[in-house]
Amino acid sequence: MKNNKQLAALIPYLFVMLAVMSLMFMNFNTTDTSISYQQYVELLNKNQVDSSNVTISEVVLKIEGLYTDAKGVSVPYSLNVPNTELQTNTIIDLVNAKSDEVLIIDAYATNPFWDLVSSILPLLIFGFFAFFMLSRMNGGGNNKAFEFGRSKAKLEGGIKVRFDDVAGCDEEKEEMQELIEYLKNPKKFAKMGARIPKGVLLVGSPGTGKTLLAKAVAGEAEVPFYSISGSDFVEMFVGVGASRVRDMFKKAQATAPCIIFIDEIDAVGRQRGTGLGGGHDEREQTLNQLLVEMDGITDNSGVVIVAATNRADVLDPALLRPGRFDRQITVSLPDRRGRTAILKVHARNKKLDASVDLEALANRTPGFSGADLENVLNEAAILAVRENVEVISMHHLDEAIDRVIGGPAKKSKIYSDREKRLVAYHEVGHTIIGLKLESSDMVQKVTIIPRGQAGGYNLMTPREEKFMLTKTDLQAKITGLLGGRVAEDIVFNEISTGASQDIERATKIAREMVMSYGMSDLGPIQYEHSGGNVFLGRDYSSSSNYSGQIAFEIDKEVRRIIDECYDHAKRLIQENRPLMDLLVDALLENETLTAENIQNIVEGRAYNDTPVIGA
């Protein structure tokens, strides 16, 4: 469609070019009257010829001029006569005798300058229009065909993002504050003999706000902001990426002080000299040029490079050495207070009901990034619009959390009664472990409404957020994950495929306890290492650094941990079977139970009584 529009836009220019070419080659003497030689002789004999211009060439004589007709009107005429010696002399004598004005012209006596102009001018006009049309085809007159090696960095001025718009990363903002002071007053650092970092690498999970933090620095310092992705450097043509790197740094140094932000730098900054493709490809040349340009920036020159990645482990060591990316800042997932602050920032333009508690919402969203929280509020706003209400209520936010985690509810999906009861006992099995095992996660919501690939859904959050987990915490997680499988086995004496994801997660935790954390009878030895070729996959070329006997012992320890947690879950569920039946009955009736509903049932009241615990 876009190409069709470009072709349609060129049609008027094509018509103009054809018209100009036609005018250049048009014969403007088409109004002359062609007469024969006999008519011309008769006009001469009657003295009606006013003027005659005779052009003599090797083949013909071309005669042009004016004659007076019977009505006394001057008429232009022209004729061609074969050039023979006898006839030429006869015509010239006759013309001289009978015509009033005679001009003899040598056909070969022309002006060299006009000959040159007339031969070159059509080519120049055609070339101009061809160039014009090609430039239009290559991007609306932007002449992009000649900008292939130029940087694709987008220059953004007047950034409106400030530190007030970035929440949940106070320590990271403190580290970046020095860059703002430097960009505003570089002489202050030069006077002290301090060298500001040339490059700052932001490392963190996707959605934690790395790009937003970099923009906030540019906004606070009020400097130009060049933004580019690592993949924008790499092309299939060797040397293009290096050329773009040179052009980007040239532009940045011309507009210093400024910030260059390279997003997803791992696309161009991966380790060199490895992989199946060899070590001399376009990506490595681009990385080499990036290293050279960073070295070429003089200290305190006003250019600061900020890069972002979530895979710092694959970056080339030369990129991370002092003098290039001097400072590495980890942008972590926000804690509870950080999530509350982020929700307040994104709720500025939302119409929230007075009953909405953002702190309670933050408690229900552990592990959510800033982008996830923004998505929760956006989904809640969309649900409010769908219901045609004026404000966003807490139930919109609850549903939004469920949609972000598991996808939209499939309320139209039909269960058989047996399947529905099996899913209910499975989810309540998790709930019982959460209620009765002190180190386990707390239950916030349980539902049997299908979402995504899951037949039910159980939202459990940590009782308190921890920086590190103990062996007891990990065993409690495994026990909670196995609660659904245990409940199915006890009640139905049958097991289903619904616990497959739970078993996968439990097995992974148990194996990490044995191989990475040293939490088994094998002692504090790490059998898992992070080696392997980053280009071939972590496990493709890795080899185990332990014997077959140790592998057997590892499998035994993993099985022992799983079996102990399974038995523990079985004891808890058997001891609380009456409570589990009550919760299942309420869940089958209402399809969803919140933490308040569950606590009411535990304390012997109806599930919908006045809540006694907070959300």
C-alpha positions in Angstrom: 0.0 0.0 0.0 2.8 2.4 0.9 4.6 1.7 -2.4 1.4 2.3 -4.4 1.0 5.7 -2.7 4.6 6.6 -3.6 4.1 5.7 -7.2 0.9 7.7 -7.4 2.7 10.7 -6.0 5.3 10.5 -8.8 2.8 10.6 -11.7 2.5 14.5 -11.8 6.3 14.8 -11.9 6.5 12.2 -14.7 4.0 14.3 -16.8 6.1 17.4 -16.2 9.3 15.7 -17.4 7.6 14.4 -20.5 6.2 17.8 -21.3 9.6 19.5 -20.9 11.2 16.9 -23.2 8.5 17.3 -25.8 8.9 21.1 -25.8 12.7 20.7 -26.3 12.3 18.6 -29.4 9.2 20.3 -30.8 9.4 22.0 -34.2 8.1 25.5 -33.7 7.9 26.2 -37.5 4.9 24.0 -38.0 2.8 27.1 -39.0 4.9 27.6 -42.3 3.2 26.8 -45.6 4.9 24.2 -47.6 5.0 25.1 -51.3 6.5 23.3 -54.4 9.4 24.6 -56.5 7.1 25.5 -59.4 4.9 27.6 -57.0 7.9 29.3 -55.6 9.2 30.2 -59.2 5.7 31.6 -60.0 5.7 33.7 -56.9 9.2 35.0 -57.8 8.1 35.9 -61.3 5.1 37.7 -59.9 7.3 39.7 -57.5 5.3 38.4 -54.5 8.3 37.1 -52.6 9.2 39.5 -49.8 12.1 37.6 -48.3 14.1 34.4 -48.9 16.5 32.7 -46.5 18.4 30.0 -48.4 20.2 27.4 -46.3 22.7 25.4 -48.4 23.7 21.9 -47.4 25.3 19.0 -49.2 21.9 17.4 -50.1 19.2 20.0 -50.3 18.6 23.7 -50.3 16.1 24.8 -47.7 14.3 28.1 -48.6 12.2 29.9 -46.0 10.7 33.3 -45.9 7.5 35.5 -46.5 5.4 36.1 -49.6 2.3 38.2 -50.2 -0.8 36.4 -51.3 -3.6 37.8 -53.6 -5.3 39.4 -50.6 -2.1 41.3 -49.6 -1.5 39.1 -46.5 2.1 38.1 -45.7 2.3 34.3 -45.5 5.3 32.3 -44.2 6.6 29.6 -46.6 9.2 26.9 -46.8 10.4 24.4 -49.4 13.3 22.0 -50.0 15.1 21.7 -53.4 17.7 19.1 -54.3 21.2 20.6 -54.3 22.8 20.3 -57.7 25.4 22.7 -59.0 23.2 23.9 -62.0 20.0 24.2 -60.0 21.7 25.8 -57.1 23.2 28.5 -59.3 19.9 29.0 -61.1 17.9 29.4 -57.9 20.4 31.8 -56.3 20.4 34.0 -59.4 16.6 33.9 -59.6 16.2 34.7 -55.9 18.7 37.6 -56.1 16.8 39.0 -59.1 13.2 38.6 -57.9 13.2 38.6 -54.0 13.3 41.8 -52.0 15.4 40.4 -49.2 17.8 37.5 -49.7 20.0 35.8 -47.0 22.3 32.9 -47.9 23.0 30.6 -44.9 25.8 28.0 -44.6 24.2 25.0 -42.9 27.5 24.0 -41.3 28.4 27.4 -40.0 26.7 26.9 -36.5 27.4 28.3 -33.0 29.5 25.7 -31.0 28.2 26.9 -27.7 24.6 26.5 -28.6 25.3 23.1 -30.1 26.9 22.0 -26.8 24.0 23.3 -24.8 21.4 21.7 -27.0 23.1 18.3 -26.7 23.7 18.4 -22.9 20.6 20.1 -21.7 18.2 17.2 -22.4 20.5 14.8 -20.5 20.8 17.2 -17.5 17.0 17.6 -17.3 16.4 13.9 -17.6 19.1 13.2 -14.9 17.6 15.7 -12.6 14.1 14.3 -12.8 15.5 10.7 -12.4 17.4 11.7 -9.3 14.3 13.5 -7.9 12.1 10.5 -8.5 14.6 8.1 -6.9 14.9 10.3 -3.8 11.1 10.3 -3.6 11.0 6.5 -3.8 13.5 6.3 -1.0 11.5 8.0 1.7 9.7 11.1 0.7 12.6 13.2 -0.3 14.8 12.4 2.7 17.5 11.1 0.5 17.8 8.0 2.7 19.6 6.1 0.0 22.7 8.1 0.9 22.3 7.8 4.7 22.9 4.1 4.9 26.0 4.4 7.0 24.6 7.2 9.3 23.5 6.6 12.8 19.9 5.8 13.5 20.0 7.3 17.0 16.9 9.5 17.6 17.7 12.9 19.1 15.1 13.8 21.7 15.1 17.3 23.2 13.0 18.8 25.9 12.6 15.5 27.8 9.7 15.9 30.3 10.4 12.8 32.4 11.7 13.7 35.8 12.8 11.7 38.9 9.3 12.2 40.3 8.0 10.0 37.5 10.4 7.2 38.5 9.5 5.3 41.6 10.6 2.2 43.4 14.3 2.7 42.8 15.6 5.3 45.2 19.1 3.9 45.5 19.4 3.8 41.7 18.4 7.4 41.4 21.0 8.4 44.0 23.7 6.8 41.8 22.4 8.6 38.7 22.2 11.9 40.6 26.0 12.4 40.1 25.5 12.3 36.3 23.0 15.1 36.5 25.3 17.3 38.6 28.1 16.6 36.2 26.1 17.4 33.1 25.0 20.7 34.7 28.3 21.7 36.1 31.3 19.7 34.7 33.8 22.2 36.0 32.9 21.3 39.5 34.3 17.8 39.0 37.3 18.9 36.9 38.3 21.3 39.7 38.4 18.4 42.2 40.3 16.2 39.8 37.4 13.7 39.6 36.6 11.8 36.4 32.9 11.2 35.8 32.1 7.7 34.5 32.1 7.6 30.7 29.5 4.8 30.7 26.8 3.6 33.0 25.4 0.1 32.5 21.8 -0.5 33.9 21.2 -4.1 34.5 17.8 -5.5 35.5 14.8 -7.6 34.6 12.6 -6.5 31.8 10.1 -3.8 32.8 12.0 -2.5 35.8 12.4 1.0 34.4 15.9 1.2 32.9 14.9 3.3 29.9 12.7 5.5 32.1 15.5 6.1 34.5 17.9 7.1 31.7 15.3 9.6 30.3 14.8 11.0 33.7 18.5 11.8 34.0 18.3 13.7 30.6 15.2 15.4 31.7 16.6 16.5 35.1 19.9 17.7 33.4 18.0 19.3 30.5 20.4 17.9 27.9 19.9 16.2 24.5 19.1 12.6 24.7 20.2 10.2 21.9 18.3 6.9 22.0 19.2 3.9 19.9 18.8 0.1 20.2 21.8 -2.3 20.0 20.2 -4.0 17.0 20.1 -0.7 15.0 23.9 -0.9 14.5 24.1 -4.4 13.0 23.4 -4.8 9.3 24.1 -7.6 6.8 26.8 -5.4 5.1 30.2 -5.4 6.8 31.3 -2.0 8.0 27.9 -0.4 8.2 27.6 -0.8 12.0 31.0 0.6 12.6 30.2 3.6 10.4 27.0 4.2 12.4 28.9 4.1 15.6 31.3 6.7 14.4 28.5 8.9 13.1 26.6 8.7 16.4 29.6 9.7 18.5 30.4 12.5 16.1 26.9 14.0 16.5 27.0 13.5 20.2 30.3 15.3 20.7 29.0 18.2 18.5 26.0 18.6 20.9 27.7 18.0 24.2 26.8 17.9 27.0 24.4 15.0 26.1 23.4 11.5 26.9 23.7 8.5 24.5 21.3 5.7 25.5 21.9 2.3 24.0 19.0 -0.1 24.8 19.6 -3.9 24.7 23.3 -3.4 24.3 23.8 -7.2 24.4 22.7 -7.3 20.8 26.0 -5.8 19.8 28.2 -6.2 22.9 28.3 -10.0 23.2 31.6 -11.7 23.9 33.9 -11.9 20.9 35.7 -14.8 19.4 33.2 -17.5 20.1 30.3 -19.2 18.3 29.9 -21.2 15.1 30.3 -18.1 12.8 33.8 -17.3 13.7 35.1 -14.1 15.2 35.2 -11.7 12.2 31.6 -10.8 11.5 29.8 -7.5 11.3 28.6 -7.5 14.9 32.2 -7.9 16.2 33.4 -5.1 14.0 30.7 -2.9 15.4 31.7 -3.8 18.9 35.3 -3.0 18.2 34.4 0.4 16.9 32.2 1.1 19.9 35.2 0.3 22.2 37.5 2.6 20.2 35.0 5.5 20.2 34.5 5.2 24.0 38.3 5.3 24.4 38.3 8.3 22.2 36.1 10.4 24.4 38.2 12.6 26.6 37.6 12.8 30.3 34.8 15.1 31.3 34.0 15.9 27.6 30.3 16.1 28.4 29.2 12.9 26.6 27.8 10.2 28.9 26.8 6.7 27.6 24.0 4.9 29.4 23.3 1.4 28.3 20.6 -1.1 29.4 20.5 -4.9 29.3 19.0 -7.8 31.2 21.9 -10.1 30.2 25.0 -8.6 31.6 26.6 -12.1 31.8 27.0 -12.3 28.0 28.7 -8.9 27.5 32.3 -8.7 26.4 34.7 -8.1 29.3 36.4 -5.3 27.4 33.2 -3.4 27.4 32.9 -3.5 31.2 36.5 -2.5 32.1 37.2 0.9 33.8 37.3 3.7 31.3 34.3 2.4 29.3 31.3 1.2 31.4 32.8 2.2 34.7 29.7 1.9 36.7 27.2 -1.0 36.8 23.8 -0.3 38.4 21.4 -3.1 39.1 17.8 -2.0 38.8 16.0 -4.6 40.8 12.3 -5.6 41.0 10.6 -3.2 43.5 9.7 -4.2 47.0 6.4 -3.5 48.7 7.1 0.1 49.4 8.5 0.5 45.9 5.4 -1.1 44.3 3.2 1.3 46.3 5.1 4.3 45.0 5.0 3.0 41.4 1.2 2.5 41.7 0.8 6.0 43.0 2.8 7.4 40.0 0.7 5.5 37.4 -2.5 6.3 39.2 -2.2 10.0 38.7 -4.3 10.1 35.6 -6.7 7.3 36.7 -10.1 7.9 38.3 -9.9 5.6 41.3 -12.7 4.9 43.8 -12.2 6.3 47.3 -12.1 2.7 48.6 -9.1 1.7 46.5 -6.1 0.8 48.7 -2.9 0.9 46.7 -0.9 -0.5 49.7 -3.1 -3.5 49.8 -2.7 -3.8 46.0 1.1 -3.7 46.4 0.9 -6.5 49.0 -0.9 -8.7 46.4 1.7 -8.1 43.6 5.0 -9.5 44.8 7.5 -10.0 42.0 5.7 -7.5 39.7 7.9 -5.0 37.8 7.0 -1.4 37.2 5.7 -2.3 33.7 3.5 -5.1 35.2 2.0 -2.6 37.7 1.3 -0.1 35.0 -0.4 -2.8 33.0 -2.5 -3.8 36.0 -3.8 -0.2 36.4 -4.4 0.0 32.6 -6.3 -3.3 32.5 -8.4 -2.1 35.5 -9.2 1.1 33.6 -10.2 -0.9 30.5 -12.5 -3.1 32.6 -14.1 0.0 34.2 -14.8 1.4 30.7 -16.2 -2.0 29.6 -18.7 -1.9 32.5 -19.5 1.8 31.7 -18.8 3.0 35.2 -17.2 6.3 36.2 -14.4 5.1 38.6 -12.1 2.2 39.0 -13.0 0.0 41.9 -11.0 -2.6 43.9 -12.7 -5.5 42.1 -11.5 -4.1 38.8 -8.0 -4.1 40.2 -8.3 -7.7 41.6 -9.5 -8.9 38.2 -6.7 -7.0 36.5 -4.1 -8.8 38.6 -5.6 -12.1 37.7 -5.6 -11.2 34.0 -2.0 -10.1 34.1 -0.9 -13.4 35.8 -3.1 -16.0 34.2 -5.0 -14.3 31.3 -8.7 -13.5 31.0 -11.2 -15.8 32.7 -12.8 -18.4 30.6 -16.2 -18.3 32.2 -18.0 -20.0 29.3 -15.8 -23.2 29.6 -18.0 -26.1 30.8 -16.7 -28.5 33.5 -18.2 -31.8 34.4 -19.2 -32.0 38.1 -16.3 -34.4 38.8 -13.8 -32.2 37.1 -15.1 -29.1 39.0 -14.8 -30.9 42.3 -11.3 -32.2 41.4 -10.1 -28.7 40.5 -11.7 -27.3 43.7 -9.9 -29.8 46.0 -6.7 -29.3 44.1 -6.7 -25.5 44.7 -7.9 -25.8 48.3 -5.1 -28.3 48.9 -2.7 -25.4 48.2 -4.8 -23.2 50.4 -4.6 -25.6 53.4 -0.8 -25.6 53.2 -0.7 -21.8 53.1 -3.0 -21.6 56.1 -1.3 -24.2 58.3 2.4 -24.1 57.4 4.0 -21.1 59.0 6.8 -20.7 56.5 4.5 -21.1 53.5 3.1 -18.2 51.4 -0.2 -16.6 52.5 -3.4 -17.2 50.4 -4.9 -14.1 48.9 -7.4 -15.6 46.5 -8.5 -19.0 45.3 -10.8 -19.6 42.3 -11.9 -22.4 40.0 -12.6 -20.1 37.1 -10.2 -21.3 34.3 -7.6 -18.9 33.1 -5.1 -19.6 30.3 -4.1 -23.3 30.5 -5.0 -23.6 34.2 -8.3 -25.0 35.4 -8.1 -23.0 38.6 -5.9 -20.3 40.1 -4.5 -19.8 43.6 -2.9 -16.4 44.4 -0.3 -16.9 47.3 2.1 -14.1 48.4 5.0 -14.2 50.9 4.2 -13.3 54.5 7.1 -11.0 54.4 9.5 -10.1 51.6 12.9 -11.5 52.1 16.3 -10.7 50.5 17.3 -14.3 50.8 15.6 -17.6 51.4 16.4 -20.3 54.0 16.3 -24.0 53.6 13.0 -24.0 55.6 11.5 -21.4 53.2 12.4 -23.5 50.2 11.0 -26.7 51.8 7.8 -24.8 52.6 7.5 -23.7 48.9 7.9 -27.3 47.7 5.3 -28.4 50.3 2.8 -25.8 49.1 3.3 -26.7 45.5 2.6 -30.3 46.2 -0.5 -29.6 48.2 -2.8 -29.8 45.2 -1.4 -33.2 44.1 -1.8 -34.5 47.7 -5.4 -33.3 48.0 -6.3 -35.1 44.7 -4.7 -38.3 45.9 -6.4 -38.3 49.4 -9.9 -37.4 48.3 -10.2 -39.2 44.9 -7.5 -41.8 45.3 -6.6 -40.5 41.8 -4.2 -38.0 40.3 -4.6 -35.7 37.3 -2.4 -33.7 34.9 -3.4 -30.5 36.7 -0.3 -30.7 38.9 2.3 -30.9 36.1 3.4 -27.3 36.5 3.5 -27.6 40.3 5.7 -30.7 40.1 8.0 -29.0 37.6 8.6 -26.0 39.9 9.0 -28.2 43.0 11.5 -30.4 41.2 13.5 -27.4 40.0 13.7 -25.9 43.6 14.8 -29.3 45.0 17.5 -29.7 42.4 18.8 -26.2 43.0 18.9 -26.9 46.8 21.1 -29.9 46.1 23.3 -28.7 43.2 23.6 -24.9 43.8 22.8 -24.1 47.4 24.4 -27.0 49.2 21.3 -27.7 51.2 21.5 -31.5 51.3 23.5 -34.3 52.8 26.0 -34.0 50.0 27.4 -30.9 51.8 28.2 -27.4 50.7 29.4 -28.3 47.3 28.1 -26.6 44.1 27.7 -29.1 41.3 25.9 -26.7 39.0 28.1 -24.2 37.1 27.3 -21.4 34.8 29.8 -22.3 32.1 28.9 -23.1 28.5 29.0 -21.2 25.2 26.7 -18.2 25.3 26.1 -18.6 21.5 25.3 -22.3 21.5 23.0 -22.3 24.5 24.0 -22.8 28.1 23.7 -26.6 28.1 24.8 -27.4 24.5 28.5 -27.6 25.2 28.6 -27.8 29.0 30.0 -30.9 30.7 29.3 -32.1 34.2 32.1 -31.7 36.7 31.1 -34.6 38.8 31.2 -38.4 38.5 28.3 -40.8 37.7 28.2 -41.8 41.4 27.7 -38.2 42.4 24.9 -37.9 39.8 23.2 -40.9 41.4 23.6 -39.3 44.9 22.1 -36.0 43.5 19.1 -37.8 42.2 18.6 -39.6 45.5 18.8 -36.3 47.4 16.3 -34.6 45.1 13.9 -37.5 45.6 14.4 -37.4 49.3 13.5 -33.7 49.6 10.4 -34.2 47.4 9.3 -37.2 49.3 9.7 -35.5 52.7 7.8 -32.4 51.5 5.0 -34.7 50.0 4.6 -36.5 53.3 4.5 -33.3 55.2 1.8 -31.9 52.9 -0.1 -35.2 53.3 -0.1 -35.0 57.1 -1.3 -31.3 57.1 -4.2 -32.0 54.7 -5.3 -35.2 56.5 -5.3 -33.3 59.8 -7.4 -30.5 58.3 -9.7 -32.5 56.2 -12.9 -31.0 57.7 -11.7 -27.5 57.0 -10.7 -28.5 53.4 -14.3 -29.8 52.8 -15.8 -26.6 54.1 -13.6 -24.5 51.8 -14.4 -26.7 48.8 -18.2 -26.4 49.4 -17.9 -22.6 49.6 -15.6 -22.5 46.5 -18.0 -24.7 44.5 -20.8 -22.4 45.4 -19.1 -19.1 44.7 -16.2 -20.1 42.4 -13.9 -17.5 44.0 -12.8 -17.0 47.6 -10.8 -14.1 48.9 -8.5 -14.0 51.9 -11.3 -12.4 53.9 -13.7 -15.2 52.9 -11.2 -17.9 53.8 -10.4 -16.4 57.2 -14.2 -16.2 58.0 -14.6 -19.9 57.2 -11.5 -20.8 59.3 -12.9 -18.9 62.3 -16.3 -20.6 62.0 -18.4 -17.8 60.4 -20.1 -17.6 57.0 -17.7 -16.9 54.3 -19.3 -13.5 53.5 -19.4 -12.1 57.0 -17.7 -8.8 57.9 -14.0 -9.4 57.2 -11.7 -9.6 60.1 -8.4 -9.3 58.3 -7.1 -6.8 55.8 -6.7 -7.5 52.1 
